């Protein structure tokens, strides 16, 4: 296995950080690699906000589903799906008036533009993760940045055509993580050939075998679940944070798609 593949296989989320700040050279190396990420039409439909203010970190530790380790991360990067920069550029270049002269209909960014920008942002984010890992710097994705849209919009002065795609914590691990990386489902459940295939209950019962248990095997959990799938359903899918994330995402979409 080559060093890059070995790095990917060993990577895990880090939530306990050495307080030593990242050097400017390390930050520059990570950002330089990030800006080389694949991007739709070379448009770079994302913006990165470096979160350095400790008061902002402390606030995010609360608004992102109460995760204190966010406040202790030496470096935070907020990745935004961003079409605002291009809309401002289109306006500065007189694109709409010229389009009208040419008989070309004008429009505002829609759902497809948002999804494309979201892909750009996430590709860039994971490029940053791998670049940091190569320097011995750990990371952790914070998907909860999608929650609390109104609060995060105000905190970061987010304009209409932006969407907080991911918050990333970076820092050197405070200690060596115990044990091997968290297992992943077997390839046969994830990689399909030529078309999507749904699985039978009997097949799905084997999904959690890498975790040492059958999906439907009886086991009592503190939240009242009686198998590992019920535990996931009650702990994540029906959780308050998940409901808030859906509410918040709807508000972001309404903000993006509102009439001019």
N, C-alpha and C positions, 0 to 999 in steps of 0.2 A: 504494500500500500504506500502511495507517495505521501509526502508531508501534508499536502492540502487535504487529501481525503482523510488522513489520520486526524487532522485538526477538526474536520466536520464531524467525524464519528465520536470524538471525545468531548465535543462542546456540550455544555449544560448551562442552565440559567443560574446566575449567581445573585444572591440576595444579602450576603454578608460581606462588607467591603473593608479592605485596609483603608484607613483614612488618608493615606498619602495621595496628594493631588496628582492627576495626570500632568505630565510635562507638556509644554506648548508644542514640542516636537512630536510627541505622541498624538496629541489632538490633531495636529496638522496632517500627520500621516494617515490617520483614520478618515479625516474629511477629504483629503485628496483622493483616497481610494473610493470613497463614497460617491464622489462627483464623477467617477468613471463608470458608474453603474449603467446597465442598459436602460434606455429611455425611449418612449414612443416618439418617433420622428425627430429625435434629438431636441425635443422641446423642454425636457427637464421639468415636468409638471409637478414639482414639489418644492417646498421650502423647508429648511431646517432651522429651528430656533434653539440656540444654546441656552439652557436654563442655568444661570450662574448665581442668581440672587437666592440666598438661603431662605428668605421669607416665602419666595415662590415655591421652593422645594418643599418647605413645611406645609404649604397650602395644598400642593399636589398630593402629598402623603395622606391627606384627609379626603380630598375630592375624588381620588382614584381608589375608591373602595377601602379606605383606611388601611394603607400599607406603609407602616413607619419606615421601612428600609429605604423608601424612595428619598426621604429627607437626608439620609446618610450617604447616598451615592455621590462619589466625587464629581461625576459629570453626567448631566442629563441632556439628551437631545430629543426635541419634539419634532416629529416628521409630519408635515402637512401636505395633503393633496392640495395642489394650488393651481387654479386657473385664473386667479386674480391678476397675477403678473402679466399674463398674455392678454387679458381683456384690457388692462391699462396700456399695454403696448399697442394693441389694435387701435385703441382710441387715439393714442399719440401719433400713430401713423396714418390716421384718417381712413381707416379700412372701411367703415360703414358707408361713408359718403362716396368713396370710390366704387364700392360694390353697387350702390344705388345707381350710379352713372352707367355702370356696365349691365344693369338689369339683373344683378345677382341678389337673391333674397338674403337679408341679414337675420341673425338669430342670436340667442343668448346660450351660454353653456347649459346642457341638459344632463340627464342621467348618464348617458354614455360617456360624456366628457368627464364627469365625476369619477366613474369607475376606472377610466383610463388613467386619470391623475392618481387615483388611489393605488393602482398597480405600480405606477412610477415610484410613488412614495415608499411602498413596501419593498420594492426591489432595492431601492437605495438604502433603506433601513437595514436590510439583511446584509448588504454589502458592507455596511459599517460594522455590523456584528462580527463578520468573518475577519475583517481587517483588524479589529480590536483583539480578537482571539489570537491572531497570529503574533501579537505583541505581548501576550500573556495577560491581557485585560479582559475580564469577564463582563457579561452583560445580562440584562433581563428585560424582556418586553413587558410593557404595561398596556394591555388592551383597554383597560378601564378609562383611558383618556377619552374614549368615545362617550362616556357618561358625562352628566353635568354640563351639557353643551353651553348653556347660558353663562355658567360660571367661567368655564374655560375660554369662551369667546371674549368675555370682559377681561380676564386675566392677561390674555395675550393680544388683545386688540385685533381679533381675527376679522378680516373683511368677508364679504358675502361669499365669494367663490374660493373658500378654503375649507378644509375638512381635516380635523386632527386624526390622522391615520394611526399613529403609534407613538408612544413615549418610550424611550430607551434609557435605562440606567447603565452606567459604565463604571468599573472600578476593578482594582486588583482583588482577587479573593482574599478574605481575611484569614482563611485557613483552607486546607485542601478538602474539597467536598468528599464526604464519606461514600464509599461504595461505587459501583459502576453507574453510568448515566441511566436515567429513567428509560425503561424499555419502550419500544415502539410496536405497533401492531404489525403482524406479518405482511409481507409484500402482497400476498394473494388477495388480501382484503382491500388494498389501496390501489394497486396497479391493475387496470383493466385493459383489454385489447380490443380496439376498434369500436367498442360501444360500452355503455354503462350496463352493469349487471347487478341486480338486487340479489341478496342472499336469503336463504331459508333460515328459519329459527334455529335449525340444527347446526347450520354453518356458523351463524352468529354466536352460538354458544361457545365457539372456539376463539372468538375474537380476543378475549382477555387472557388467553393461555400464556403469552409472554410475561404477564404479571403474576403467574402462578395460580390462577383461578379461572374457572369457567364463567362465562358471562351470566348464565342463568342459575348458577349453583347457589343454594340457600346459604346465606350468611347474614347475621344480624349486625346492623350498624347503629351508632348512637342517634342518628337522625330518624330512625324507624324503618329504614330501608331493609329489605330482606334478600337483596342480591346487589352485586356491584353496579349494575346498570341503574337500578332504583336509587342507589346512593348518589350516582352522578346526576340523575334527574332532579332529585330533591336538593342536592348541594349546589348545583350549577344552573341547570336549565330553568328551574322555577324560582331561583333565588332572587332577592330584591335587586341585586346589582344587575342581573340579567334583564329584569323587567325595566329598570332605569335605563340601561344601555339601549334597549329598543325604543323607549320613549324619546331619549335624547337623539338617536339616529334619525327618527322621524322629524324632529325639529330641525336638525341640520339640513335634511332634504328639503323641507318646506322653505328654509331660509335660502337655499341654493336655487330653488325653482320658482321663487316668488315672482309675480309680475313686476316688471320694471316700473 
